[in-house]
Amino acid sequence: EMRKGFEPSARVSKERIPETCGGCHQAIAREYASSVHAAAVRKGNIDAPVCTNCHGEHDILKHLDPNSPVAAANVSARVCSPCHSSIRLSEKYGIATDRFKSFSDSYHGLAIRGGSVEVANCASCHGAHAILPSIDPASSVAKANLTATCGKCHPGANQRFAVGAVHVVLSQAKEPLLYWVTTLYVLLIAVVVGGMLLHNALDFARKARHRLRLRHGLESEEPPSHALYLRMTPGERLQHGALILSFTLLVLTGFMLRYPDAWWVAGLRRLSDHLFDLRSLLHRAAAVVLLLASAVHVGYLALTTRGREFLRDMMPRRNDVTDAFAMMGYNLGLARSRPRFGRFSYVEKSEYWALVWGSMVMAATGLILWFENTFIGLLTKLGWDVARTIHFYEAWLATLAILVWHIYYVIFNPDAYPMNTAWITGTLTESEMEAEHPLELEAIRRRRLEEERRRQQEEEGGDRGERGA
């Protein structure tokens, strides 16, 4: 106290601050007196917080003022974090320093960082004044009381809400299940996306070299044919459009929650104080659109002739594996000709079935996160955390796959640049079909020849009938 210029007996000395403030705030002073902080102050611990540590000394603002350190959006970062993230205090008193970080990375913490003022903060669970350690049976965060504490925000909370860590620290020792789910997903993303990058880099190098040789007259090709062939019907393009819209909105609004401090999110937050609520609404609306589009697609596959043909042509076959290796050999210069593809190559099939799998995973985990009261009660808090982890990393996997795999073949592929417009026009030229789907083009030509022969035979048969008559 002498360092601050106050005698221990002064009314504004640290040990007497609770008494001084309690002259007016009697009820709150009684609550504080029962807390672990007050007990430490009474023992002479000058590091323990008193009223002024949290509320300030002279420029004290009401807790409803957004500029107040004890406002709902500020209390965790500005009041609790300075002590509970302090390495000095951790070394001195054995206080865990990961509590604020683990809270900040949780849904509640991310929502606060994203601008929400209604989501739970530290005081929502631990209390504001009568803060007790979790081992105290009277504490709101004691194991036996967690159901009631969670139930303040989550109606219907049961004992399974308390199964799993509240402050999740991702380490093999503390959270082995979450640690291994995360580790496996990171490895999966590295292998899958890394393989895509390698594949596309070789494809780009081969095609770019071919384009340069054409430009310099070192190679020649037949003049392009502009005859058009149907690739996507209007209905298929509508399905694709719904997928583009919903997927893009889901990615943007999902990462807005996970990365609330990113520059592009911060810029959007300055536009509206209600951005968090709008983000949440858009994310769920996009999820509904994706589910409806998926249901329409399933109906299309089952109930229409073209849909059944699509599914048949999209089914994986043994030659898809050999085609992939043959294509790698061609791009590496080990083979003189590239494999010839039908309606769908291994590139399109792998993307389609990855989309099917990813959509099912994202839908299942997304519903668990959306209806958290129901599913935490069924799966426990730990089960909900597993779903949240899978949802996050599956989102990264899907986003990177679309950017690296699909966008490359639609836009940055030298044979398609600046864009393959089939998703807009629904058609490919004969030259594009010859380059990308030669076996399908041959099948179309055969069908046309057969139809022409049949028509001629019918006409000839009709002529003979007329002559006979």
C-alpha positions as a printed NumPy array, in Angstrom:
array([[   0.   ,    0.   ,    0.   ],
       [   2.896,    2.331,    0.661],
       [   3.784,    1.989,   -3.053],
       [   0.465,    3.688,   -3.865],
       [   0.968,    6.349,   -1.215],
       [  -1.755,    5.053,    1.108],
       [  -1.43 ,    3.966,    4.704],
       [  -3.093,    0.626,    5.485],
       [  -5.581,    2.473,    7.699],
       [  -6.649,    4.874,    4.911],
       [ -10.203,    4.492,    3.65 ],
       [  -8.878,    4.003,    0.131],
       [  -6.178,    1.499,    1.043],
       [  -6.696,   -1.8  ,   -0.717],
       [  -7.768,   -3.737,    2.346],
       [ -10.414,   -1.123,    3.22 ],
       [ -11.814,   -0.548,   -0.291],
       [ -14.577,   -3.176,    0.14 ],
       [ -15.596,   -1.521,    3.421],
       [ -15.562,    1.962,    1.86 ],
       [ -17.641,    0.897,   -1.155],
       [ -19.904,   -1.139,    1.095],
       [ -21.004,    2.01 ,    2.862],
       [ -23.37 ,    2.554,   -0.084],
       [ -23.412,   -0.854,   -1.765],
       [ -24.183,   -2.976,    1.268],
       [ -25.782,   -5.993,   -0.443],
       [ -22.97 ,   -6.264,   -2.957],
       [ -20.381,   -5.847,   -0.197],
       [ -21.921,   -8.839,    1.64 ],
       [ -21.736,  -10.927,   -1.551],
       [ -18.128,   -9.944,   -2.126],
       [ -17.219,  -10.683,    1.506],
       [ -18.079,  -14.357,    0.933],
       [ -15.883,  -14.663,   -2.135],
       [ -12.464,  -16.225,   -2.578],
       [ -11.116,  -12.804,   -3.554],
       [ -12.259,  -11.181,   -0.288],
       [ -10.787,  -14.049,    1.716],
       [  -7.411,  -13.462,    0.066],
       [  -7.575,   -9.698,    0.738],
       [  -8.342,  -10.332,    4.394],
       [  -5.166,  -12.408,    4.569],
       [  -3.181,   -9.438,    3.299],
       [  -2.85 ,  -10.54 ,   -0.311],
       [  -2.476,   -7.276,   -2.276],
       [  -2.721,   -9.119,   -5.618],
       [  -6.319,  -10.177,   -4.983],
       [  -8.93 ,   -7.932,   -6.657],
       [ -11.2  ,   -5.513,   -4.819],
       [ -13.954,   -3.261,   -6.157],
       [ -11.638,   -0.77 ,   -7.867],
       [  -9.702,   -3.463,   -9.717],
       [ -12.83 ,   -4.344,  -11.648],
       [ -14.912,   -1.15 ,  -11.716],
       [ -12.152,    1.466,  -11.793],
       [ -11.418,    4.178,   -9.27 ],
       [ -12.822,    7.512,  -10.469],
       [ -14.344,    7.039,  -13.928],
       [ -16.738,    4.346,  -12.742],
       [ -19.441,    3.501,  -15.287],
       [ -22.627,    1.478,  -14.911],
       [ -22.384,   -2.123,  -16.044],
       [ -24.921,   -1.387,  -18.798],
       [ -22.605,    1.204,  -20.338],
       [ -20.754,   -0.465,  -23.273],
       [ -17.596,    1.425,  -22.264],
       [ -17.597,    0.018,  -18.748],
       [ -14.983,   -2.666,  -18.015],
       [ -17.714,   -4.727,  -16.338],
       [ -20.113,   -4.5  ,  -19.308],
       [ -21.146,   -7.929,  -20.552],
       [ -18.989,   -7.663,  -23.676],
       [ -15.911,   -6.469,  -21.741],
       [ -15.838,   -8.253,  -18.416],
       [ -14.021,  -11.382,  -19.574],
       [ -11.247,   -9.629,  -21.508],
       [ -10.794,   -6.487,  -19.402],
       [ -11.556,   -7.696,  -15.873],
       [ -10.945,  -11.438,  -15.579],
       [  -8.185,  -11.945,  -18.149],
       [  -5.491,   -9.621,  -16.676],
       [  -5.218,  -11.805,  -13.573],
       [  -6.184,  -15.201,  -14.95 ],
       [  -3.801,  -14.96 ,  -17.892],
       [  -0.926,  -13.565,  -15.854],
       [   2.221,  -15.682,  -15.841],
       [   3.471,  -13.781,  -12.779],
       [   0.374,  -14.624,  -10.764],
       [   0.431,  -18.185,  -12.085],
       [   3.978,  -18.685,  -10.853],
       [   3.207,  -17.012,   -7.556],
       [  -0.148,  -18.628,   -6.709],
       [  -0.495,  -21.574,   -9.086],
       [  -3.418,  -20.001,  -10.984],
       [  -4.103,  -21.673,  -14.332],
       [  -3.263,  -19.265,  -17.156],
       [  -5.262,  -21.023,  -19.878],
       [  -8.725,  -20.222,  -18.559],
       [  -9.255,  -17.036,  -20.529],
       [  -7.791,  -18.475,  -23.745],
       [  -9.963,  -21.58 ,  -23.51 ],
       [ -13.007,  -19.388,  -22.881],
       [ -12.059,  -17.027,  -25.7  ],
       [ -11.854,  -19.97 ,  -28.143],
       [ -15.173,  -21.447,  -27.006],
       [ -18.489,  -20.667,  -28.685],
       [ -19.294,  -18.178,  -25.914],
       [ -15.945,  -16.425,  -26.208],
       [ -16.042,  -16.285,  -30.003],
       [ -19.575,  -14.887,  -29.911],
       [ -18.495,  -12.113,  -27.531],
       [ -15.535,  -11.299,  -29.762],
       [ -17.967,  -11.244,  -32.677],
       [ -20.117,   -8.593,  -31.001],
       [ -22.758,  -10.548,  -29.072],
       [ -23.837,   -8.958,  -25.779],
       [ -26.25 ,  -11.71 ,  -24.766],
       [ -24.   ,  -14.767,  -24.731],
       [ -22.503,  -16.038,  -21.47 ],
       [ -19.317,  -14.443,  -20.124],
       [ -17.158,  -15.349,  -17.129],
       [ -19.547,  -13.706,  -14.652],
       [ -22.525,  -15.58 ,  -16.104],
       [ -21.145,  -18.832,  -14.74 ],
       [ -18.801,  -17.855,  -11.904],
       [ -20.819,  -14.943,  -10.581],
       [ -19.871,  -11.284,  -10.348],
       [ -19.143,  -10.739,   -6.649],
       [ -19.641,  -13.952,   -4.657],
       [ -17.041,  -15.866,   -6.667],
       [ -16.091,  -19.197,   -5.119],
       [ -13.615,  -21.908,   -6.209],
       [ -15.117,  -24.873,   -8.058],
       [ -14.248,  -27.21 ,   -5.167],
       [ -16.577,  -25.231,   -2.852],
       [ -19.997,  -26.977,   -2.758],
       [ -21.663,  -23.548,   -2.739],
       [ -19.943,  -22.448,   -5.951],
       [ -22.093,  -22.012,   -9.029],
       [ -19.456,  -23.959,  -10.986],
       [ -19.195,  -26.848,   -8.53 ],
       [ -19.846,  -30.122,  -10.314],
       [ -23.16 ,  -30.653,   -8.54 ],
       [ -24.378,  -27.163,   -9.474],
       [ -23.362,  -27.011,  -13.138],
       [ -26.723,  -28.28 ,  -14.356],
       [ -28.524,  -25.405,  -12.648],
       [ -25.915,  -22.899,  -13.814],
       [ -26.115,  -24.05 ,  -17.449],
       [ -29.905,  -24.177,  -17.152],
       [ -30.053,  -20.397,  -16.714],
       [ -29.337,  -20.047,  -20.45 ],
       [ -30.085,  -23.582,  -21.661],
       [ -33.632,  -24.596,  -20.648],
       [ -33.937,  -28.291,  -19.988],
       [ -30.259,  -28.771,  -19.16 ],
       [ -29.617,  -32.128,  -17.525],
       [ -26.652,  -33.785,  -15.838],
       [ -25.071,  -34.671,  -19.177],
       [ -24.334,  -30.968,  -19.659],
       [ -21.622,  -31.409,  -17.027],
       [ -19.985,  -34.405,  -18.765],
       [ -16.94 ,  -32.918,  -20.431],
       [ -14.63 ,  -30.017,  -19.742],
       [ -16.102,  -26.528,  -19.53 ],
       [ -12.744,  -24.939,  -20.344],
       [ -11.494,  -27.086,  -23.224],
       [  -7.703,  -27.204,  -23.475],
       [  -6.694,  -29.085,  -26.602],
       [  -3.915,  -31.369,  -25.417],
       [  -3.428,  -35.118,  -25.499],
       [  -3.285,  -35.261,  -21.723],
       [  -6.389,  -33.151,  -20.957],
       [  -8.675,  -33.842,  -23.933],
       [  -7.405,  -36.972,  -25.755],
       [ -10.552,  -37.481,  -27.875],
       [ -10.65 ,  -33.893,  -29.136],
       [  -6.883,  -33.928,  -29.582],
       [  -6.933,  -36.97 ,  -31.843],
       [  -9.971,  -35.801,  -33.821],
       [  -8.134,  -32.527,  -34.48 ],
       [  -4.836,  -34.241,  -35.274],
       [  -6.421,  -36.681,  -37.73 ],
       [  -8.309,  -33.912,  -39.488],
       [  -5.201,  -31.751,  -39.814],
       [  -3.341,  -34.711,  -41.33 ],
       [  -6.282,  -35.455,  -43.642],
       [  -6.409,  -31.843,  -44.829],
       [  -2.65 ,  -31.763,  -45.387],
       [  -2.653,  -35.019,  -47.394],
       [  -5.823,  -34.377,  -49.426],
       [  -5.258,  -30.705,  -50.207],
       [  -1.523,  -31.258,  -50.688],
       [  -2.286,  -34.042,  -53.159],
       [  -4.727,  -31.779,  -54.995],
       [  -2.132,  -29.013,  -55.235],
       [   0.475,  -31.407,  -56.612],
       [  -1.978,  -32.917,  -59.111],
       [  -3.146,  -29.51 ,  -60.338],
       [   0.366,  -28.072,  -60.49 ],
       [   1.43 ,  -30.887,  -62.833],
       [  -1.749,  -30.505,  -64.88 ],
       [  -1.253,  -26.735,  -65.131],
       [   2.402,  -27.089,  -66.163],
       [   1.556,  -29.594,  -68.934],
       [  -1.353,  -27.58 ,  -70.324],
       [   0.457,  -24.25 ,  -70.052],
       [   3.425,  -25.691,  -71.93 ],
       [   1.072,  -26.957,  -74.629],
       [  -0.58 ,  -23.525,  -74.925],
       [   2.802,  -21.82 ,  -75.24 ],
       [   3.877,  -24.209,  -78.   ],
       [   0.64 ,  -23.511,  -79.878],
       [   1.203,  -19.777,  -79.523],
       [   4.714,  -20.048,  -80.933],
       [   3.681,  -22.323,  -83.79 ],
       [   5.554,  -25.362,  -82.475],
       [   2.358,  -27.408,  -82.349],
       [  -0.925,  -27.223,  -84.192],
       [  -4.473,  -28.3  ,  -83.515],
       [  -7.631,  -28.615,  -85.528],
       [  -9.797,  -25.489,  -85.842],
       [ -12.306,  -25.38 ,  -83.001],
       [ -15.808,  -26.62 ,  -83.643],
       [ -18.584,  -24.58 ,  -82.088],
       [ -21.317,  -27.197,  -82.2  ],
       [ -22.963,  -27.302,  -78.769],
       [ -23.675,  -30.317,  -76.585],
       [ -25.902,  -30.368,  -73.523],
       [ -23.952,  -30.598,  -70.266],
       [ -26.39 ,  -29.29 ,  -67.641],
       [ -30.153,  -28.913,  -67.951],
       [ -31.881,  -25.83 ,  -66.479],
       [ -32.926,  -27.905,  -63.47 ],
       [ -29.366,  -29.103,  -62.902],
       [ -28.117,  -25.531,  -63.158],
       [ -30.676,  -24.431,  -60.557],
       [ -29.466,  -27.17 ,  -58.213],
       [ -25.884,  -26.067,  -58.817],
       [ -26.819,  -22.411,  -58.222],
       [ -28.509,  -23.222,  -54.908],
       [ -25.386,  -25.139,  -53.894],
       [ -23.091,  -22.238,  -54.832],
       [ -25.195,  -19.696,  -52.936],
       [ -25.687,  -21.768,  -49.792],
       [ -22.095,  -23.03 ,  -49.655],
       [ -20.625,  -19.551,  -50.076],
       [ -22.861,  -18.07 ,  -47.382],
       [ -22.117,  -20.957,  -45.035],
       [ -18.361,  -20.517,  -45.465],
       [ -18.412,  -16.753,  -44.979],
       [ -20.8  ,  -16.68 ,  -42.021],
       [ -19.184,  -19.717,  -40.409],
       [ -15.671,  -18.313,  -40.549],
       [ -17.017,  -14.952,  -39.361],
       [ -17.826,  -16.673,  -36.063],
       [ -14.581,  -18.615,  -35.855],
       [ -12.344,  -15.677,  -36.804],
       [ -14.166,  -12.624,  -35.389],
       [ -10.98 ,  -10.526,  -35.287],
       [ -10.066,  -11.048,  -38.957],
       [  -9.69 ,   -7.819,  -40.936],
       [ -12.611,   -8.535,  -43.247],
       [ -14.891,   -9.4  ,  -40.301],
       [ -13.819,   -6.298,  -38.386],
       [ -14.691,   -4.185,  -41.414],
       [ -18.174,   -5.711,  -41.6  ],
       [ -18.707,   -5.279,  -37.87 ],
       [ -18.151,   -1.544,  -38.223],
       [ -21.113,   -1.422,  -40.594],
       [ -23.667,   -2.743,  -38.117],
       [ -24.025,   -3.309,  -34.372],
       [ -26.328,   -6.242,  -35.123],
       [ -23.929,   -8.117,  -37.379],
       [ -23.665,  -11.116,  -35.038],
       [ -27.424,  -11.691,  -35.081],
       [ -27.51 ,  -11.26 ,  -38.87 ],
       [ -24.575,  -13.644,  -39.301],
       [ -26.332,  -16.288,  -37.243],
       [ -29.578,  -15.894,  -39.199],
       [ -27.824,  -16.064,  -42.579],
       [ -25.821,  -19.128,  -41.553],
       [ -28.909,  -21.052,  -40.548],
       [ -30.877,  -19.888,  -43.6  ],
       [ -28.04 ,  -21.05 ,  -45.871],
       [ -27.998,  -24.395,  -44.049],
       [ -31.714,  -24.833,  -44.724],
       [ -31.177,  -23.994,  -48.418],
       [ -28.376,  -26.573,  -48.614],
       [ -30.549,  -29.248,  -46.985],
       [ -33.458,  -28.468,  -49.325],
       [ -31.161,  -28.506,  -52.366],
       [ -29.793,  -31.867,  -51.22 ],
       [ -33.31 ,  -33.246,  -50.829],
       [ -34.252,  -32.011,  -54.323],
       [ -31.103,  -33.622,  -55.724],
       [ -31.92 ,  -36.964,  -54.09 ],
       [ -35.418,  -36.78 ,  -55.589],
       [ -33.909,  -35.913,  -58.961],
       [ -31.631,  -38.963,  -58.808],
       [ -34.448,  -41.287,  -57.814],
       [ -37.407,  -40.011,  -59.807],
       [ -36.114,  -38.839,  -63.177],
       [ -34.56 ,  -40.75 ,  -66.06 ],
       [ -31.756,  -38.231,  -66.506],
       [ -31.129,  -38.285,  -62.745],
       [ -30.742,  -42.069,  -62.755],
       [ -28.396,  -41.792,  -65.734],
       [ -26.414,  -39.144,  -63.851],
       [ -26.044,  -41.422,  -60.83 ],
       [ -25.057,  -44.382,  -62.999],
       [ -22.417,  -42.353,  -64.841],
       [ -21.119,  -40.857,  -61.589],
       [ -20.557,  -44.216,  -59.845],
       [ -16.846,  -44.942,  -59.198],
       [ -15.297,  -47.65 ,  -61.354],
       [ -11.982,  -49.46 ,  -61.433],
       [ -10.789,  -47.524,  -64.463],
       [ -11.058,  -44.261,  -62.488],
       [  -8.041,  -45.35 ,  -60.435],
       [  -6.044,  -46.364,  -63.493],
       [  -7.074,  -43.117,  -65.231],
       [  -5.754,  -41.068,  -62.295],
       [  -2.365,  -42.781,  -62.445],
       [  -2.324,  -42.554,  -66.24 ],
       [  -3.042,  -38.829,  -66.047],
       [  -0.199,  -38.304,  -63.565],
       [   2.112,  -40.234,  -65.906],
       [   1.016,  -38.097,  -68.849],
       [   1.531,  -34.836,  -66.935],
       [   4.983,  -36.011,  -65.84 ],
       [   5.906,  -36.775,  -69.454],
       [   6.01 ,  -40.534,  -68.916],
       [   3.161,  -41.233,  -71.343],
       [   2.57 ,  -39.827,  -74.841],
       [  -1.215,  -39.65 ,  -74.649],
       [  -3.664,  -38.742,  -71.934],
       [  -6.465,  -41.072,  -70.79 ],
       [  -9.815,  -40.613,  -72.493],
       [ -12.788,  -39.827,  -70.267],
       [ -16.479,  -40.414,  -70.547],
       [ -19.22 ,  -38.199,  -69.169],
       [ -17.45 ,  -37.855,  -65.822],
       [ -13.742,  -38.287,  -65.155],
       [ -12.132,  -39.308,  -61.874],
       [ -11.756,  -35.575,  -61.138],
       [ -15.504,  -34.937,  -61.235],
       [ -16.394,  -38.189,  -59.5  ],
       [ -14.012,  -37.593,  -56.604],
       [ -15.366,  -34.095,  -56.172],
       [ -18.986,  -35.186,  -56.326],
       [ -18.685,  -37.978,  -53.765],
       [ -16.543,  -35.788,  -51.512],
       [ -19.354,  -33.23 ,  -51.68 ],
       [ -21.924,  -35.885,  -50.773],
       [ -19.861,  -37.084,  -47.822],
       [ -19.   ,  -33.556,  -46.671],
       [ -22.609,  -32.412,  -46.902],
       [ -23.773,  -35.303,  -44.723],
       [ -21.065,  -34.642,  -42.128],
       [ -21.688,  -30.892,  -42.09 ],
       [ -25.462,  -31.357,  -41.913],
       [ -25.255,  -33.839,  -39.029],
       [ -22.766,  -31.841,  -36.967],
       [ -24.468,  -28.555,  -37.877],
       [ -27.8  ,  -29.791,  -36.533],
       [ -26.061,  -30.877,  -33.318],
       [ -24.61 ,  -27.375,  -32.919],
       [ -27.889,  -25.673,  -33.872],
       [ -30.046,  -27.559,  -31.362],
       [ -27.435,  -27.574,  -28.625],
       [ -29.849,  -27.98 ,  -25.696],
       [ -31.253,  -31.207,  -27.106],
       [ -27.977,  -32.714,  -28.261],
       [ -25.831,  -31.816,  -25.261],
       [ -28.532,  -33.511,  -23.201],
       [ -28.175,  -36.593,  -25.423],
       [ -24.477,  -36.631,  -26.331],
       [ -22.96 ,  -34.758,  -23.348],
       [ -20.886,  -31.582,  -23.493],
       [ -17.924,  -33.63 ,  -24.718],
       [ -19.991,  -35.082,  -27.572],
       [ -21.067,  -31.576,  -28.563],
       [ -17.417,  -30.429,  -28.531],
       [ -16.486,  -33.348,  -30.804],
       [ -19.243,  -32.321,  -33.243],
       [ -18.037,  -28.707,  -33.125],
       [ -14.458,  -29.779,  -33.85 ],
       [ -15.507,  -31.987,  -36.782],
       [ -17.75 ,  -29.221,  -38.148],
       [ -14.889,  -26.721,  -38.096],
       [ -12.244,  -28.899,  -39.751],
       [ -14.683,  -30.371,  -42.262],
       [ -15.531,  -26.781,  -43.231],
       [ -11.846,  -26.089,  -43.838],
       [ -11.471,  -29.292,  -45.835],
       [ -14.513,  -28.491,  -47.993],
       [ -13.461,  -24.871,  -48.549],
       [  -9.908,  -25.73 ,  -49.541],
       [ -11.096,  -28.585,  -51.773],
       [ -13.447,  -26.246,  -53.639],
       [ -10.77 ,  -23.566,  -54.004],
       [  -7.94 ,  -25.902,  -54.982],
       [  -9.815,  -28.558,  -56.966],
       [ -13.076,  -27.192,  -58.374],
       [ -12.118,  -23.56 ,  -58.945],
       [  -8.937,  -24.67 ,  -60.689],
       [ -10.787,  -26.815,  -63.223],
       [ -13.524,  -24.233,  -63.783],
       [ -11.341,  -21.102,  -63.955],
       [  -7.57 ,  -21.496,  -63.751],
       [  -7.262,  -24.594,  -65.9  ],
       [  -5.464,  -23.252,  -69.029],
       [  -7.932,  -25.112,  -71.269],
       [ -10.893,  -23.395,  -69.565],
       [  -9.549,  -19.946,  -68.65 ],
       [ -11.107,  -17.467,  -68.054],
       [ -14.023,  -19.779,  -67.224],
       [ -15.84 ,  -22.945,  -68.173],
       [ -19.32 ,  -21.491,  -68.696],
       [ -21.266,  -24.768,  -68.711],
       [ -22.718,  -23.946,  -65.278],
       [ -24.233,  -20.794,  -66.821],
       [ -25.078,  -21.806,  -70.397],
       [ -25.561,  -25.521,  -69.81 ],
       [ -23.533,  -26.465,  -72.891],
       [ -20.026,  -27.381,  -74.034],
       [ -18.626,  -26.929,  -77.509],
       [ -17.593,  -29.927,  -79.589],
       [ -13.941,  -28.971,  -79.099],
       [ -14.402,  -28.928,  -75.328],
       [ -16.145,  -32.279,  -75.461],
       [ -13.347,  -33.714,  -77.607],
       [ -10.727,  -32.501,  -75.13 ],
       [ -12.433,  -33.384,  -71.844],
       [ -15.082,  -36.044,  -72.597],
       [ -14.099,  -37.832,  -75.83 ],
       [ -15.745,  -41.149,  -74.925],
       [ -19.033,  -39.411,  -74.182],
       [ -18.762,  -37.528,  -77.496],
       [ -18.212,  -40.821,  -79.342],
       [ -21.242,  -42.327,  -77.596],
       [ -23.375,  -39.324,  -78.601],
       [ -22.214,  -39.627,  -82.199],
       [ -22.994,  -43.351,  -82.234],
       [ -26.491,  -42.711,  -80.888],
       [ -27.058,  -40.05 ,  -83.53 ],
       [ -25.894,  -42.396,  -86.301],
       [ -28.121,  -45.171,  -85.001],
       [ -31.077,  -42.797,  -84.825],
       [ -30.338,  -41.594,  -88.364],
       [ -30.157,  -45.172,  -89.686],
       [ -33.376,  -46.057,  -87.913],
       [ -35.088,  -43.005,  -89.361],
       [ -33.843,  -43.875,  -92.837],
       [ -35.011,  -47.465,  -92.459],
       [ -38.426,  -46.282,  -91.333],
       [ -38.638,  -43.889,  -94.264],
       [ -37.521,  -46.601,  -96.692],
       [ -40.042,  -49.024,  -95.235],
       [ -42.78 ,  -46.431,  -95.631],
       [ -41.783,  -45.82 ,  -99.261],
       [ -41.884,  -49.548, -100.072],
       [ -45.299,  -49.79 ,  -98.475],
       [ -46.583,  -46.957, -100.589],
       [ -45.16 ,  -48.497, -103.777],
       [ -46.656,  -51.864, -102.895],
       [ -50.044,  -50.273, -102.354]])
